[in-house]
Every structure is written in C-alpha cells, then in structure tokens.
Amino acid sequence: LQKELAIFNDLQFPDEEALILSRLGSVYFQLLDYGKSLNHYRRSAAIYEQLGNSKDSEEAENNAAKVIEAFNKLKPNAERQQELEAQEAKNK
C-alpha cells in the first residue's frame, strides 16, 4: 500500500491517494500503531474534504475517532493524550 500511495501521489490522483491513506489507517489500527493510524485517517479526511467528498471525509474522521477511543482505553488521560500527540507529530 505504501508503494501504491507514492504512485498515486506522484501521478496526482488525490481520490485514490485518500483511499489508500484510509486503508493504511486501517492496517495500522489493526497493528495497534494508533499514532500512524490516526495520522493516515486524518490525512485521508483532509484530502476528501478538499475534493468536496463530505461522505468519505466524515467516514475517515469517524475512523480517526475510533482510533482515539481505542487508545484512550489503554492509558490514563494525561499520559495517553501526550503519547498520542507525540506519535502523531512523529508520523507527519
């Protein structure tokens, strides 16, 4: 998927790029890498928003919210928020 993402990015197919970002978000979520998952879902949502595709943008944002919810179940409040923000910043 990473190779496909690079190809669609280079060829400037933003709708396909957003789809692959969303799929990568799902993969990272399953691998419990919540920082990368969140980053990919948010990037996907932003591209869909730029394209005027509110349905898929909302879906990506909902998936991002599920990532945050899953992460929040693992750590105490302050600690989990700091860790998630650090992971997301590292993955940008």
Secondary structure as UniProt FT lines:
FT   HELIX           2..11
FT   HELIX           14..30
FT   TURN            31..32
FT   HELIX           34..50
FT   TURN            51..52
FT   HELIX           54..72
FT   TURN            73..74
FT   HELIX           77..90
//
